[in-house]
Amino acid sequence: MEQKEKLSSKQMLNDLMADHYQSALDAKENGELVAWATSIAPQELLTTMDIKVVYPENQAAAIGARKEAQKFIDDSEGRGYSVDLCSYARVNFGYANLKKSESQDIPMPDFIYSCSNICHTVLKWYENLAKELNIPLIIFDLPFNHKYDVQDHAAKYMKAQIEEAIKKLEKITKKEFDHDKFKAVMEQSIKTSQMWKDATMVAKAKPSPLNGFDLFNYMAGIVTNRGTKAGYEVFKRWKEELEEKAAAGLGPWKPGEEEKFRVMWDGIACWPYLGTTYKGLKNNGINMVTSTYPDSWTILYDNGDIEGMAKAYSAIYCNSNLQNGVDRITRIVEEYSLDGIVFHSNRSCKLLDFRQFEQQRQIEEKTGVATVLFDGDQTDPRAFSGEQYNTRIQAFLERLEIKKEERRKG
C-alpha cells in the first residue's frame, strides 16, 4: 500500500486556520456560543467549556496583510474613533459595524473575553464592543509588573478573577464547569506552548533554518490553538522540518542566498507592508531569526496550579517593566548570536513604542549590537513609508558591516 505523503507544517497550519474560522462560523450558524477574545487570554476556560472563540487581533492582522484595513479604519474613524487609537481596535470596530470582510470573516460574538496583559487599551476596546453589541463581558484585569517578577498579590488577584470567570461562564452557558477536563486542557496547553517554544529555538542554529518572518504566520496558530492537540502537531512538524534543515546546514532561503547577518525584530509586524519589510532585509542578507513573540505565547505553569497559571499570564513581555524588557532582549541577543535589532516603532502600541528609545540605548550599550528604528503601524497603511524604511535599513546595513569587521579584527 502506497504511503501517504506527510503534510508540511505550512499545509497543516493552513488547514488548522481554515478549520478554526470555519468551525466558528458553523457554530454560530448552528446556534452555538461564540466568544471574541484578546490574543493572550486564559483560553483554557473557553476550551474546557467547548466554546468557539475567535481573535479580533488575528483577523485584523489578516485584513491588514491583505490590504483591506483602510475601509474598516475609515468606518470606525467616521463614527468618532480617534486616529490615535490602536489600529487593531479601529479595524475591529469597523468590522463589528460592517460585518463583512473579503480577507477573513468571523462570526459575531455572544460574549466578550478580554485580558489586559497585552495592553490596557483592550479594557475600553472590549468594554465598548460589549456595550455596542449589548452582550456579556468577562475582563481579566492584570496589574502591570513594575517589579522584576510577578508579585504574589498580583497572582492571587488574577487567580480570583479566573475563579470568578468560571462562574460567569457557567451562567452564560448554563453548564457546569468540568474541572477534570480543565486539567486535561491545561496539560495540552502546556505541551503546545512548549512545542512552540522548542520549534522557535531551532533558529539558534547557524545559519538559521528559519526565515523569521514565518514566525508571523505560525503565530496565528499559537494564538488560536494553544489548547489543542492539532496546534501541538503543527508545531511538532515545524520543529522537525527546522531541525532537518539545521542538520543539513541549510539556511532560511534558497541555496546561494547567504545569511550574512542575524537580527531580531521588536514589535508587531507591519502587516500591510510585509513584503517591503521582508525584502528590505533579505535583499541585504539580513535574516530576522527571532523576536519577542516566542516567549509571549509560551505560557508555562504546573498542571492543575491555577495560581501558577495566573502568574504565567501576568508575566508576558508586554506586561513587564522596561528593565525586564531590556534584560529579556539582551538574553535573546546572546542566545541567538545576533548582529543587530530592528525596532518597529508601532504607532498603535503606545507603551511599547514609548519605551523603545530607552531600550534601544541600553541594549546597544550592554551588547554592542547595531540597532535601527523605523516608524510604522501594525495595520494602518498610512503610518509607514517604504522610502524611509529602506533608507534606514541601508544605514543599518553599514553599521552591521562595520561591527562585523571590528569583530573579525578583534
C-alpha positions in Angstrom: 0.0 0.0 0.0 1.4 3.3 -1.0 2.3 5.5 2.0 0.5 8.8 2.1 2.9 11.8 1.8 3.4 13.6 5.1 1.9 17.1 5.1 4.3 20.0 5.5 3.8 22.2 8.6 2.7 25.1 6.4 0.0 22.9 4.9 -1.0 21.7 8.4 -1.1 25.4 9.6 -3.3 26.4 6.6 -5.7 23.6 7.4 -5.7 24.4 11.1 -6.5 28.1 10.5 -9.2 27.3 7.8 -10.8 24.9 10.3 -10.5 27.4 13.1 -12.5 30.0 11.2 -15.0 27.7 9.5 -15.8 25.8 12.7 -16.6 29.1 14.5 -18.8 30.3 11.6 -20.6 26.9 11.6 -21.1 27.1 15.3 -22.7 30.5 15.0 -24.9 29.1 12.2 -26.0 26.2 14.5 -26.9 28.5 17.4 -23.8 27.7 19.5 -22.0 30.2 21.6 -19.1 32.2 20.1 -16.7 34.4 22.0 -14.4 37.2 20.9 -11.1 37.2 22.9 -7.9 39.0 23.2 -4.8 37.1 22.0 -3.2 36.0 25.2 -6.2 35.3 27.4 -6.8 32.2 29.5 -8.2 30.1 26.7 -8.1 27.1 28.9 -11.5 28.1 30.4 -13.2 28.5 27.0 -11.7 25.3 25.6 -12.9 23.4 28.7 -16.5 24.7 28.1 -16.3 23.8 24.3 -16.9 27.4 23.4 -15.8 28.5 19.9 -13.5 31.5 20.2 -12.1 33.9 17.5 -9.5 36.6 18.0 -10.1 40.1 16.5 -6.4 40.8 16.6 -5.7 37.8 14.3 -8.5 38.9 12.0 -7.2 42.5 11.9 -3.7 41.2 11.1 -5.1 39.1 8.2 -7.1 42.1 7.0 -4.0 44.3 7.2 -1.8 41.8 5.3 -4.4 41.5 2.5 -4.6 45.3 2.1 -8.2 45.7 3.3 -7.7 47.6 6.5 -8.5 51.1 5.3 -12.2 50.6 4.7 -12.7 49.4 8.3 -10.5 52.1 9.7 -12.4 54.7 7.7 -15.7 53.4 9.0 -14.6 53.5 12.7 -12.9 56.9 12.4 -16.1 58.2 10.6 -18.1 57.2 13.7 -15.8 59.1 16.0 -13.0 56.7 17.0 -9.7 58.6 17.1 -6.8 58.0 14.7 -4.7 57.7 17.8 -6.5 54.6 18.9 -4.9 51.2 18.2 -5.4 50.2 14.6 -6.5 46.7 15.5 -9.3 48.3 17.5 -10.3 50.6 14.7 -10.3 47.6 12.2 -12.4 45.6 14.7 -14.9 48.4 15.4 -15.3 48.8 11.6 -15.8 45.1 11.2 -18.3 44.9 14.0 -20.3 47.6 12.2 -19.9 46.3 8.6 -19.8 42.6 9.4 -18.2 41.6 6.1 -14.5 41.2 5.1 -13.1 39.9 1.8 -10.0 38.8 3.7 -11.5 36.8 6.6 -14.9 36.8 8.1 -15.5 35.9 11.7 -18.9 35.3 13.4 -20.3 38.0 15.6 -19.8 37.2 19.3 -22.3 36.2 22.0 -19.9 37.5 24.7 -16.5 39.2 25.0 -13.5 37.8 26.8 -10.7 40.3 27.4 -7.3 40.2 29.2 -5.3 43.3 29.8 -1.8 41.6 29.9 -1.2 42.6 26.2 -2.2 46.3 26.8 -4.7 48.3 28.8 -6.3 49.7 25.6 -8.2 46.4 25.4 -10.1 47.2 28.6 -12.0 50.0 26.9 -11.9 48.5 23.4 -13.8 45.4 24.6 -16.0 47.2 27.0 -17.1 49.4 24.1 -17.8 46.4 22.0 -19.8 44.7 24.7 -21.9 47.9 25.2 -22.4 48.4 21.4 -23.4 44.8 20.9 -25.3 44.5 24.2 -23.6 41.3 25.2 -21.9 40.0 28.4 -18.2 41.0 29.1 -15.6 39.0 31.0 -12.5 41.0 31.8 -9.2 39.9 33.4 -7.6 43.0 34.8 -3.9 42.3 35.3 -1.7 44.7 37.2 1.3 46.0 35.3 4.6 44.4 36.6 6.5 47.3 37.9 8.7 44.9 39.8 11.0 42.4 38.1 8.9 39.3 38.9 5.1 38.9 39.2 4.2 39.8 42.8 2.3 37.2 44.8 -0.6 39.6 45.4 -1.0 40.2 41.7 -1.0 36.4 41.0 -3.7 35.9 43.7 -5.7 38.8 42.2 -5.6 37.1 38.8 -6.4 33.7 40.3 -9.6 35.1 41.9 -10.6 36.5 38.5 -10.1 33.1 36.9 -12.3 31.5 39.5 -14.9 34.3 39.0 -14.8 33.9 35.2 -15.6 30.2 35.6 -18.8 31.1 37.5 -19.7 33.7 34.8 -19.1 31.1 32.1 -21.4 28.6 33.9 -24.1 31.3 34.0 -23.6 32.2 30.3 -23.5 28.6 29.1 -26.0 27.1 31.6 -23.5 24.3 32.1 -21.4 23.1 35.0 -17.6 23.6 34.6 -15.7 20.2 34.3 -12.6 20.5 36.5 -11.2 17.2 35.3 -11.5 18.3 31.7 -9.9 21.6 32.7 -6.8 19.8 33.9 -6.6 17.9 30.6 -6.9 21.2 28.7 -4.2 22.7 30.9 -1.9 19.8 30.2 -2.4 20.1 26.4 -1.9 23.9 26.6 1.4 23.5 28.4 2.6 20.9 25.9 1.6 23.0 22.9 3.3 26.1 24.4 6.5 24.2 25.0 6.5 22.7 21.5 6.0 26.3 20.0 9.0 27.4 22.1 11.1 24.4 21.1 10.4 25.0 17.4 11.3 28.6 17.5 14.5 27.9 19.4 15.9 25.8 16.5 16.6 29.2 14.9 19.7 29.4 17.1 21.5 27.2 14.6 24.0 28.9 12.3 22.9 29.5 9.6 19.3 29.7 11.0 17.0 27.4 9.2 14.2 29.8 10.0 13.2 32.8 8.0 11.9 34.7 10.9 9.0 36.3 9.0 7.5 32.8 9.1 7.1 33.4 12.9 4.4 35.9 12.0 2.5 33.2 10.1 2.8 30.5 12.6 1.9 32.9 15.4 -1.7 32.7 14.2 -1.7 29.0 15.2 -0.3 29.6 18.7 -2.9 32.3 19.3 -5.9 30.2 18.2 -4.9 26.6 19.1 -2.7 26.7 22.1 -5.1 24.4 23.9 -5.5 21.8 21.2 -3.6 18.7 20.0 -3.9 19.9 16.4 -1.9 23.0 17.4 0.7 20.8 19.0 1.0 18.6 15.9 1.6 21.7 13.7 4.5 23.0 15.8 5.9 19.4 16.2 6.1 19.1 12.5 7.5 22.6 12.1 10.2 21.8 14.6 11.1 18.5 12.7 11.4 20.5 9.5 13.6 23.1 11.0 15.8 20.5 12.7 16.2 18.7 9.4 17.4 21.9 7.7 19.7 22.8 10.6 21.3 19.3 10.5 21.9 19.7 6.7 23.4 23.2 7.3 20.7 24.9 5.3 19.8 28.5 5.8 16.5 30.3 5.6 16.5 30.9 1.8 17.4 29.2 -1.4 20.9 27.8 -1.9 23.4 30.6 -2.7 21.4 33.2 -0.7 23.6 33.7 2.3 22.6 34.6 5.8 25.2 37.4 6.3 23.6 39.0 9.4 21.3 37.7 12.1 18.8 40.1 13.7 15.7 40.1 15.9 12.5 42.1 15.3 11.0 44.0 18.2 7.3 44.9 17.9 4.3 43.6 15.9 4.7 43.1 12.2 3.9 45.9 9.8 1.1 43.8 8.3 0.2 45.9 5.2 3.9 46.0 4.2 5.2 42.5 5.0 6.7 42.2 1.5 8.5 45.6 1.8 9.9 44.9 5.3 10.9 41.4 4.5 12.6 42.1 1.2 14.4 45.2 2.7 16.2 42.8 5.0 16.5 39.6 2.8 18.0 41.5 -0.2 20.8 42.6 2.0 21.5 39.2 3.5 19.8 40.2 6.8 17.8 37.4 8.4 15.3 38.0 11.2 15.8 34.9 13.2 13.6 35.7 16.2 11.6 38.3 18.0 9.9 38.8 21.4 6.9 36.7 20.2 8.1 33.2 21.1 8.2 34.0 24.8 4.9 35.9 24.8 3.0 32.8 23.8 5.0 30.3 25.9 2.5 30.2 28.8 4.0 27.6 31.1 2.9 26.5 34.6 2.4 23.3 36.6 -0.7 21.4 35.5 -3.6 22.0 37.9 -2.0 25.0 39.5 -4.4 27.9 38.9 -2.3 30.4 40.7 0.7 29.4 38.7 -1.4 29.8 35.5 -2.4 33.2 36.8 1.2 34.2 37.3 2.2 32.9 33.8 -0.5 35.0 32.1 0.7 38.0 34.1 4.4 37.6 33.2 4.4 38.2 29.5 6.7 40.7 27.8 4.1 43.4 27.1 3.1 43.5 30.8 6.6 43.9 32.2 8.7 47.0 33.1 11.4 48.5 31.0 14.3 46.8 32.8 12.7 43.4 32.4 12.3 44.1 28.7 16.0 45.2 28.3 17.2 42.1 30.1 15.0 39.8 28.0 16.2 41.2 24.7 19.8 41.1 26.0 19.4 37.4 26.6 17.9 36.9 23.2 20.9 38.7 21.6 23.3 36.3 23.3 21.3 33.1 22.9 20.7 33.6 19.1 24.1 35.2 18.4 22.5 38.3 16.9 24.3 41.0 15.0 21.5 43.6 15.4 18.0 44.5 16.3 15.2 46.1 14.2 12.8 48.1 16.3 9.4 48.7 14.7 8.1 52.0 16.3 4.5 50.9 16.1 2.1 53.9 16.3 -0.6 51.6 17.7 1.4 50.3 20.7 1.8 53.4 22.8 3.5 51.7 25.8 6.0 49.6 23.8 6.6 52.5 21.4 7.3 54.9 24.2 9.9 52.8 25.9 11.7 51.6 22.7 14.1 54.5 22.6 15.4 53.8 26.0 15.5 50.1 25.4 17.5 50.7 22.2 20.0 52.9 24.1 20.5 50.4 26.9 20.7 47.3 24.8 23.3 48.9 22.4 25.3 49.8 25.5 25.1 46.3 27.0 25.5 44.2 23.9 27.3 46.3 21.3 25.0 45.2 18.5 23.8 47.5 15.8 20.2 48.7 16.0 17.7 50.6 13.8 14.3 52.0 14.5 11.7 52.7 11.8 8.2 54.2 12.0 5.1 52.2 11.1 1.9 50.7 12.3 0.6 47.2 12.7 -2.4 47.7 10.5 -2.9 51.3 9.5 -1.3 51.6 6.0 -1.0 55.4 6.3 1.7 55.3 9.0 4.5 53.7 7.0 6.9 55.0 4.3 8.8 52.4 2.2 11.4 55.0 1.3 12.1 55.8 5.0 12.3 52.1 5.8 14.7 51.3 3.0 16.9 54.3 3.8 17.2 53.3 7.5 17.9 49.6 6.6 20.8 50.8 4.3 22.2 52.8 7.2 21.7 49.8 9.5 23.5 47.5 7.0 26.5 49.9 7.1 26.6 49.6 10.9 26.3 45.8 10.7 29.2 45.6 8.3 31.4 47.9 10.4 30.7 45.9 13.6 31.4 42.6 11.8 34.7 43.9 10.6 35.5 45.1 14.1 34.8 41.6 15.5 36.9 40.0 12.7 39.9 42.2 13.6 39.3 42.0 17.4 
